[in-house]
Amino acid sequence: MNLSQNKSAKKKLTQENLTQVASIAAIATPQYDRENTEIGIVHLGPGAFHRAHQAVYTENAMNLSGGNWGICGVSLRSAIAQEVLQQQDYLYTLAVLDQNTRYQVIGSIKEILVANKQSDDVITRMSAATTKLVTLTITEKGYCLASDGSLDLNHEDIKHDLANPIKPISAIGFIVESLKQRRMNGTSAFNVLSCDNVSGNGDKLRRAVLDYAEQLDDQLKTWISDNVAFPNAMVDSITPKTENYTVESVSKAINAQDNWPIQREDFSQWVIENNWQGERPDWGKVGVIFTDDVEGFEHAKLRLLNCLHSTLAYAGSLAGFETVFDAISDKDFFQFISKLAQNEIIGSFTPPKEMDVKVYADEIIQRFLNPSIRHLLAQIAWDGSQKLQMRLLPIIRDNIQLNRSTKLLCFSLASWFEFICQAVKNNQEIIDPMANHFNEITGVLSNDVTEVVNSFLAIESIFGNDFVKNDIIIKQLTGHLKEIRSTTKNQLSTLIRSL
């Protein structure tokens, strides 16, 4: 993204110019005393999703109820967020993309530190008694986990931090060192809340933190275990990246230059495990769901939103569509996705008591129909060998156990097979951890659909050993693959209509 300033804008978005922005109709601005609001949250990884999601919930909670819940964002490596937002007094605009775009200036972030340049300042901020909560969006790789879920003690960042605990570079190192300082100073512990799109994120983070602390001091590990809550959480909202046109359109709308606005869809969801200790913002009054069944919400999201997304990614790409909106706007694809959700996904799991699952499914499909969200199918298609193990295969297995239909689900899976086969045959780049393996499987190039299906199902790291022994699943997959291959790109919608 080019962050060069738009010369047509009269003034920068700053605290001084906020009154001018607020005078514009439909531009929401902070309603609390921002200048005198203290920092109560340290967030590791202040990227696009955090700024469009958790920071907005916190903003809305302070608008409603006040409280010292200003955010210090900590970028572990990149200084861009600090450099750009510092010039705007850390203010930025959220553009909510729906039939009518609405705008909100967010002020909850009050400071951004860069960890690899300001590690002492980061630890001081995290160790301060005013800091009640540490939140994270660092992606799963930032947890530095080994394959068994324990902390990877051979990870280069972890090795560095254990050798230099007061100068950490990993999120785990910063959390433990700050908690160690708080324990030494007699300051109560903060809570740690992962906002990463990772199943069981709180449990995984807790394991990593305790494993790290154990390497330093058994008593510190015990103190953290006894005093720090690591709630599991689920987050959801489609957040396209900020582009030059985003900067230009937002700056024009607010009549001030905002060099790093953020955009997202109208739908937003945040579900947090109700095992809290200590204070928290008044999130419950602004839409956050506190529950004992985060796993139920995760299942619903994986099986409805994510499974449908992947189905559109592979079948839609084979049909020549470019975006989710393009695919779902086709009446046959819309009918197919609706039927898949209602007939084979709903009923495969027990939804949480707080959720009307049919309403949730309909809501997801309506989100796909948002013309303002340009969500590329090619991007959703990345890493299918990993994603389908969470999004699709468990539904097939559960439906087999429940004696439910798997016909449409197997069409989704057969579409992925053909997506990979075409990429290999056409020497196209495959963005997947198993890309090299796919290129080496001779069956992928076969014209015999049975050989193709058996070649894929033989990949035990993806499919285990149950599918390859299931005659019904093999028959459905080979039948669908044969149909897909006998259909032209332009006729795939007709095929889907017949399913």
C-alpha angles and dihedrals in degrees: 000000000000108000095191113140121261104238092205092067112092101209140009121256101260138144089261092056096042094100089056091052092046090056090066112095116256095010107125117207135181112295097191130078095273096177093058097037110111125220111261101159131058112198121197110210108022095194131143098289095050092049091049096042126019094027089052094050089050091048091052092047091053091046088055104035109008118219135151097279102130113149130236107200116209117201107198094209119346120081095194097098091050094046095050102037096041088067088056096047084254091293119137138165128250114210111200108206116214135117085305118027116228128193135216128181108222120212103167093103107078102166141017123201128189109225100206090054102031106033093141091052091049093053091045091053094045091046094050115114089231091064107091101165141032117200130185143204102171100129122245094285089063090067090067094218129171121227092267092056096256123119111280101237089187093059108118094231092049092047089051093048096048088052092045106026096165091052102046126171101188127077089238091054093050093049095050096043091050092049089048090054092048091051091049091049095046092245118147117251124261121230120246121222122185115208095181121127091249126124111246090006095164093050092049093048092048090053092051094047094047093046090052094046090050089061089058107034133348091211091054089052091052092047092052091046091052099042111030125077118209103189119195112237142185124210132188136177129117108242116185116203120265111260132185090264089055091056092047098046095044094046089051093048095052095035091232133089112262109179096188114031121158132221134203142158120273094250115086130167133183121177119183131187111250097231096107127156120195132351130345137169118274090265094143090070094054100051108284113137117219111199146156089228109062087143090062091055090046090053091050092050095045094046100041111024098028099036091049090046092053092046090054091045095058104029091038093050091050088053092052099253120144106198139029089249092052092052099043091046088066104094094221093051090046090053092046094050092047091050092047091052096046101038106035111015103041104068094032092093141022110255121216116270090246092061133081094206096198091052089047092052092049090048091054093052090049088053089056088056093060104120092198093065112080101195110172117224089211090061094048088050093063118113095010093161088064102033097050090057087066102028108040117006096063090054091053091049093048092047090052089053091047092046090240129145119280097176098109094038089055089052088056091051093045088053089058090050091054092043089058093042092054092047091052094045092049095043091240121160113264113205100207135110088241096048094117091049092053090052090054098050107099092198090065089071094047124116089210106093092201090057091048093051093046091048092056096042089052090067095101095186088065106029105023112213103292103080094053088059096047110096094190093054092046091050092050093046095048091046093051093044090052090051092049092050093048091052126079120232092255092050098051092095089058090052092050090050090060096054 
